[in-house]
Amino acid sequence: RYTPEALVALNRFLRDHYSGEVAAIDPRLFDLMHRMQRELRHDGAFEIVSAYRGPATNARLRRIGGGGVARHSLHMEGRALDLRLAGVALADLRNAAVDARQGGVGFYAREQFVHVDTGRVRAW
């Protein structure tokens, strides 16, 4: 079960840091993160690179060409996170996400993060 107050706090923490816009984050992402930690036998802190992005922020990031920003990104629906896990090799984090089969997994070795989302199961 989820604690409503904790979800509100997480929604605010994972807000669009460019605009300050807050949106509901899909709690299944938190389940996925927990599952990845268990599989990796690692209870360290996740570093969130990107979470919710409003449509204006998403469009701006696409324009400046940061790479990897989809026109219909699940970040805009609160259904995606870009993250790392302190002390865990990025490839191991990716493998744990892929093994969970709970959504999409993108591997961005150069940018040093793994994208996870609660969309259809796929990997890139």
N, C-alpha and C positions, 0 to 999 in steps of 0.2 A: 504494500500500500504506500501511497505517497502522502506526505504531509503538505496540505495546501499552502501553509506559510512558507515552507521550504521551496516549493515550486515557484511561488511569487518572487522569492529572493533570487532563485536561479534565473528566472526570466529577466530580472533586472541586471544581474551580473553578466548575462550573455546577450545583452542588448546590442543594438547597432552602435558601435562606439564612435562612428562618424556623426550620426544625427542625434543620438540619444534615444531613438525610438525603441520601445520595449514591445516584445511580442511573446506569445506563448511558445515555449520550446517543447517539442515532442518528448514526453517522459521516456519513451522507448530508447532515446539516445542515452539517457542515464543508465538504463538497464544494460545497454550494449557496452558502455564504458566499464560497468561493474563486471560484466562477463569477461571482457578483455583482461582486466586486472586479475581475475581469478585464474584464467587460462595461463597467463604469464607468471602467475605466482608472485605478483608485484603489487604492493599497496602504496606506491609512490603517487605523487600528485601529477595530474594531467596538466599540460600547458595548452590552453585553448588559443589557437592562432586566429580563428574566425568562427563566429557563431551566427546569430541572426544578422541579416543584412536587409534593410528596406530596399524597395525597388529603385529609389533614386541612388542610393549608395551602390547597388549592384550595377546599375547602368553606368555610373561614373567609373567604377573599377574596370568595367569592360572597355570604356573609352580610353583610359590611360594605358591599357594593354598590360596589366599585371600578369596576365596568363591564367588559364584555368577557371575563368569566371563565365559560367554558363548563362545564357540569356534567361532561361527559366529555372534558375538555381533553386534548389531546395533550401538553401540558406534563407531565401525570402519567405519561406513557409515555416521557419523554425524547425526544420527537419534535417539539418546538416550541421556538422562540426568539422573543423580542421584542427587537428591536435597532434601532440607528441606526449610521450610518457617518460618522465625523467628516469634516466638509467636504463632505458630499454632501446635496443636497436630499432631503427625505423622499420626495417624489413620484418622484424619479429612482431611489431605492433600491427603492421599491415596483415601479416599472416593470421594473427589472432582475430582481426576484424573479418577477414575473408572466411575463416573457419566458422565464425558465428552465423553466417548466412542470414543476417537480419536486415540487409539493405545494400546500398552501394558502397564501394571502397575504392578510393583513388590513392595512388602512391606518388608522392611528389618529393623525390629524393633530393633534387637540387634546392627546393624551397624548404626542405626539412620538416614536412608534415604529412600526415595521413588524413585523408578526407573520409568521413563516415556519414551515412545518411540512412533514413528510414524509407527510402524509395524501393523500387524493385531491386532484386539481388543482381548485382553486376560488379565488375571490377575493371579498372584501367590503370 
